[in-house]
């Protein structure tokens, strides 16, 4: 019969871990890139329908067309996992596309 005692600790291998993967990516920098591009995507989200309207398109149609275009970009995030296996910055780029136009 086992006696209750301290729970067993499981230790994971942490050889060389310093917060990010050496030589591949700096996660804080990647987060800064994502939020910066998302900010510019938000600004672009207001500019595109105005450009359509100034080009002579009906306001209702211009807004719906720009919403449809912006709705396609977050679908790129579905590829982030696969592209992350190739290069981490490709995954960051797909997340940037999704977040930039999602905030539009």
C-alpha positions in Angstrom: 0.0 0.0 0.0 1.3 3.4 -1.0 1.6 6.1 1.6 0.6 9.6 0.7 3.5 11.9 0.3 4.8 14.6 -2.0 3.6 14.4 -5.5 6.1 13.3 -8.1 7.7 16.0 -10.1 8.1 15.7 -13.8 11.0 17.6 -15.2 11.2 18.5 -18.9 14.4 18.8 -20.7 15.4 22.5 -20.8 18.9 22.3 -22.4 19.8 25.7 -23.7 16.3 27.3 -23.3 16.5 31.0 -22.9 13.0 32.2 -23.6 13.1 31.9 -27.3 14.5 29.6 -30.0 18.1 30.7 -30.6 18.8 31.9 -34.1 15.2 31.6 -35.3 13.0 34.2 -33.7 12.7 36.6 -30.8 9.1 36.3 -29.5 8.8 39.8 -28.1 9.9 41.2 -31.4 7.4 39.0 -33.2 4.6 40.3 -31.0 5.6 43.9 -31.6 5.5 43.2 -35.4 2.1 41.7 -35.2 0.6 44.6 -33.2 2.2 47.2 -35.3 1.0 45.8 -38.6 -2.5 45.2 -37.0 -2.6 49.0 -36.3 -1.8 49.9 -39.9 -4.3 47.3 -41.1 -6.9 49.0 -39.0 -6.1 52.3 -40.6 -6.2 50.7 -44.1 -9.6 49.2 -43.2 -11.1 52.6 -43.2 -9.2 53.8 -46.2 -10.3 51.1 -48.7 -14.1 51.6 -48.7 -13.5 55.4 -48.9 -11.3 54.7 -52.0 -14.1 52.6 -53.6 -16.7 55.3 -52.8 -14.5 58.1 -54.2 -14.1 55.9 -57.3 -17.9 56.2 -57.9 -19.1 52.9 -56.3 -22.3 53.0 -54.2 -21.4 53.4 -50.5 -23.3 50.2 -49.5 -21.6 48.1 -52.1 -18.2 49.6 -51.4 -18.5 48.7 -47.7 -19.7 45.2 -48.3 -16.9 44.6 -50.9 -14.3 45.8 -48.5 -15.7 43.6 -45.7 -15.6 40.6 -48.0 -12.0 41.3 -48.9 -11.1 41.7 -45.2 -12.9 38.5 -44.4 -10.6 36.5 -46.6 -7.4 37.5 -44.9 -7.9 35.8 -41.5 -8.2 32.5 -43.4 -4.4 32.7 -43.9 -4.0 32.0 -40.2 -5.1 28.4 -40.9 -1.7 27.9 -42.6 0.3 29.3 -39.8 1.0 25.9 -38.2 2.2 24.3 -41.4 4.3 27.3 -42.4 5.8 27.5 -38.8 7.4 24.1 -39.5 9.2 25.6 -42.4 10.2 29.0 -40.9 8.8 30.7 -37.8 8.7 34.0 -39.6 6.3 32.6 -42.2 3.9 31.7 -39.4 4.3 35.2 -37.9 3.6 36.7 -41.4 0.3 34.7 -41.7 -0.8 35.8 -38.2 0.1 39.4 -39.2 -2.2 39.1 -42.2 -5.0 37.7 -40.2 -4.8 40.2 -37.4 -4.2 43.2 -39.5 -7.2 42.8 -41.6 -9.3 41.4 -38.7 -9.0 44.6 -36.9 -10.0 46.6 -40.0 
